[in-house]
Amino acid sequence: MKALAPIAALIVVVLTPALALASRGHGLALLVYTLVAAGFGLALLVELLSRALPRKTFAWSPPRRAEEEKQSIAQFEKIERALAAASWNESHLHESMRPLVREIVIARLRRHHRIDLDRAPERAHAVAGDGYAWSLVRPERKPPLGPGGRGWSRRELEGLLNELEGL
């Protein structure tokens, strides 16, 4: 706004004598003066309104693509580590794979079959079957007592994946 005041003063100083001295082209000089004054008035009005009105702000900021990619990569790496640990021994299988598989099974049972694993384990067992997925997520499964026991082979982990996809 402070920058507009000197420009307005310059326009008035330059165009006022032009109007006073114009004898023949008085109409054209008046038209130019009126257009310039109107343009300045509009610029001043826009400036005043932009200062008076609040700026639009969002209560949430849209997620950035880079953050989404980092999150996806982190999730992928978590699954990759869980798969590697699941093949070491039964303790790692229970600690790393069970939470992931349980989360997936709960989501799929709710979405596709409207079954809550914790409230209706019999119905969930009927849908999931007696395969790898159910052996990991069954409510009565106890954690292994020590680091012993064998982990799952690649074939068993692939069978688990196929069961999860079919659920």
C-alpha positions as CSV (number, residue, x, y, z in Angstrom):
1,M,0.0,0.0,0.0
2,K,2.9,2.3,0.8
3,A,4.3,1.6,-2.7
4,L,1.1,2.6,-4.4
5,A,0.9,6.1,-2.8
6,P,4.0,7.5,-4.7
7,I,2.7,5.9,-8.0
8,A,-0.7,7.6,-7.5
9,A,1.0,10.9,-6.8
10,L,3.1,10.6,-9.9
11,I,0.0,9.8,-12.0
12,V,-1.9,12.8,-10.7
13,V,1.1,15.1,-11.2
14,V,1.8,13.9,-14.7
15,L,-1.8,13.6,-16.0
16,T,-3.3,16.8,-14.5
17,P,-1.2,19.1,-16.6
18,A,-1.8,16.9,-19.6
19,L,-5.5,17.5,-19.1
20,A,-5.1,21.2,-18.5
21,L,-2.9,21.7,-21.5
22,A,-4.7,19.5,-24.0
23,S,-6.7,21.6,-26.3
24,R,-7.6,19.4,-29.3
25,G,-7.2,15.9,-27.9
26,H,-9.0,16.7,-24.7
27,G,-11.3,13.7,-25.0
28,L,-8.4,11.3,-25.5
29,A,-6.4,12.7,-22.6
30,L,-9.5,12.6,-20.4
31,L,-10.0,8.9,-21.4
32,V,-6.4,8.0,-20.7
33,Y,-6.5,9.8,-17.4
34,T,-9.8,8.1,-16.4
35,L,-8.5,4.6,-17.3
36,V,-5.3,5.1,-15.4
37,A,-7.1,6.4,-12.4
38,A,-9.6,3.6,-12.5
39,G,-6.8,1.0,-12.8
40,F,-5.1,2.5,-9.8
41,G,-8.3,2.5,-7.9
42,L,-8.9,-1.2,-8.6
43,A,-5.3,-2.0,-7.6
44,L,-5.8,-0.1,-4.3
45,L,-9.2,-1.9,-3.7
46,V,-7.6,-5.3,-4.3
47,E,-4.8,-4.5,-1.9
48,L,-7.2,-3.4,0.8
49,L,-9.4,-6.4,0.4
50,S,-6.5,-8.8,0.5
51,R,-5.4,-7.3,3.8
52,A,-8.9,-7.3,5.3
53,L,-10.0,-10.8,4.4
54,P,-8.6,-13.8,6.1
55,R,-6.5,-16.2,4.1
56,K,-7.9,-19.6,3.5
57,T,-6.1,-22.2,5.7
58,F,-6.6,-25.9,6.0
59,A,-7.0,-27.6,9.3
60,W,-4.8,-30.4,7.9
61,S,-2.1,-30.2,5.5
62,P,-2.3,-32.5,2.4
63,P,0.2,-35.3,2.7
64,R,3.2,-34.9,0.6
65,R,4.1,-37.5,-2.0
66,A,7.6,-37.9,-0.6
67,E,6.3,-38.7,2.8
68,E,3.9,-41.3,1.4
69,E,6.7,-42.9,-0.5
70,K,8.9,-43.0,2.7
71,Q,6.1,-44.5,4.6
72,S,5.5,-47.1,2.0
73,I,9.1,-48.0,1.9
74,A,9.3,-48.2,5.7
75,Q,6.3,-50.6,5.7
76,F,7.9,-52.7,3.0
77,E,11.1,-52.9,4.9
78,K,9.2,-53.9,8.1
79,I,7.5,-56.7,6.3
80,E,10.8,-57.8,4.7
81,R,12.5,-57.9,8.2
82,A,9.5,-59.8,9.6
83,L,9.7,-62.4,6.8
84,A,13.5,-62.9,7.3
85,A,13.0,-63.2,11.1
86,A,10.2,-65.7,10.6
87,S,12.5,-68.1,9.0
88,W,15.1,-68.1,11.8
89,N,13.1,-69.7,14.6
90,E,9.7,-70.0,16.2
91,S,10.2,-67.2,18.6
92,H,11.0,-64.7,15.8
93,L,8.0,-66.1,13.9
94,H,5.7,-65.4,16.8
95,E,7.1,-61.9,17.6
96,S,7.5,-60.6,14.1
97,M,5.1,-62.3,11.8
98,R,2.1,-62.9,14.1
99,P,1.3,-59.2,14.6
100,L,1.4,-58.5,10.9
101,V,-0.6,-61.5,9.9
102,R,-3.1,-60.9,12.7
103,E,-3.6,-57.3,11.4
104,I,-4.2,-58.5,7.9
105,V,-6.5,-61.4,8.9
106,I,-8.6,-59.1,11.1
107,A,-9.0,-56.5,8.3
108,R,-9.9,-59.1,5.7
109,L,-12.4,-60.9,7.9
110,R,-14.1,-57.6,8.8
111,R,-14.1,-56.3,5.2
112,H,-15.1,-59.4,3.3
113,H,-17.0,-61.5,5.8
114,R,-18.1,-59.1,8.6
115,I,-16.5,-61.3,11.2
116,D,-14.6,-60.1,14.3
117,L,-11.7,-62.4,15.1
118,D,-11.8,-61.7,18.8
119,R,-15.6,-61.9,19.3
120,A,-16.3,-64.8,17.0
121,P,-13.2,-67.0,16.7
122,E,-15.2,-70.1,15.7
123,R,-16.7,-68.3,12.7
124,A,-13.2,-66.8,11.8
125,H,-11.7,-70.3,12.0
126,A,-14.4,-71.6,9.7
127,V,-13.6,-68.9,7.1
128,A,-9.8,-69.0,7.5
129,G,-9.4,-72.7,7.6
130,D,-6.7,-74.8,9.3
131,G,-3.8,-73.4,7.3
132,Y,-0.8,-71.2,8.1
133,A,-2.7,-68.0,8.8
134,W,-5.0,-69.6,11.4
135,S,-2.0,-71.3,13.1
136,L,-0.5,-67.8,13.6
137,V,-3.6,-65.8,14.6
138,R,-5.6,-68.3,16.6
139,P,-6.5,-66.7,20.0
140,E,-5.2,-69.7,22.0
141,R,-1.8,-69.6,20.5
142,K,0.9,-69.2,23.2
143,P,4.3,-67.6,22.6
144,P,7.2,-70.1,22.5
145,L,9.0,-70.5,25.8
146,G,12.5,-69.9,24.4
147,P,14.4,-69.1,21.2
148,G,14.2,-72.7,20.1
149,G,12.0,-74.3,17.5
150,R,12.3,-73.9,13.8
151,G,11.1,-71.0,11.7
152,W,9.0,-71.3,8.6
153,S,10.5,-72.2,5.3
154,R,10.0,-70.2,2.1
155,R,7.4,-72.7,0.9
156,E,5.4,-72.2,4.2
157,L,5.7,-68.4,4.0
158,E,4.4,-68.5,0.4
159,G,1.5,-70.7,1.5
160,L,0.7,-68.1,4.2
161,L,0.7,-65.4,1.5
162,N,-1.6,-67.4,-0.7
163,E,-4.0,-67.9,2.2
164,L,-4.0,-64.2,3.1
165,E,-4.7,-63.3,-0.6
166,G,-7.6,-65.8,-0.7
167,L,-9.1,-64.7,2.6
